[in-house]
Amino acid sequence: MEKITSFTIDHLKLLPGIYVSRKDAVGAETVTTFDIRMTRPNYEPVMNTAEIHTIEHLAATFLRNHPQYGPKTVYFGPMGCRTGFYLLLSGDYESKDIVPLMKEMFLFIRDFDGEVPGACAKDCGNFRDMNLPMANYLADKFLKEVLENIGNERLIYPE
């Protein structure tokens, strides 16, 4: 079998950032998959499941309620390696196109206080596995270290 595209990216050179992972034609539409890489693979500790789960609930809620991107949001969810998330949007985008959206989203997560949307037994299959303070912290870290002054080295996959 051929290696899938995401396994051909040199994870030893990959920095936290926002990358276009792939673009797929679905009928007449293009779906752009973004790699929202929050920790440096194989160098930094990975995120724990509780904060990943919390970020997932908050980001998905934010994105699906966004006035512009809500109808274009196909999926938001964690990577198995726990270094980031995938965001799938209907449309043909480049990484730089969604930087303002990511700033908005991570500000929302950083500043969120209260009951995490969907964090109850009726709505979620593992509602106890949440860590809002750590999700707030990681969102702030990503904003400060990546999004505030993002350059091409964090928008285009390394060669």
Buried (B, 14 or more C-beta within 10 A) or exposed (E): EEEEEBEEBEBEEBBBBBBBBBEEEEEEEBBBBBBBBBBBBEEEEBBEBBBBBBBBBBBBBBBEEBEEBEEBBBEBEBBEEBBBBBBBBBBEBBBEBBBEBBBBBBBBBBEBEEEBBBBEEEEBEEBEBBBBEBBBEBBBBBBEBBBEEBEEEBBBBBE
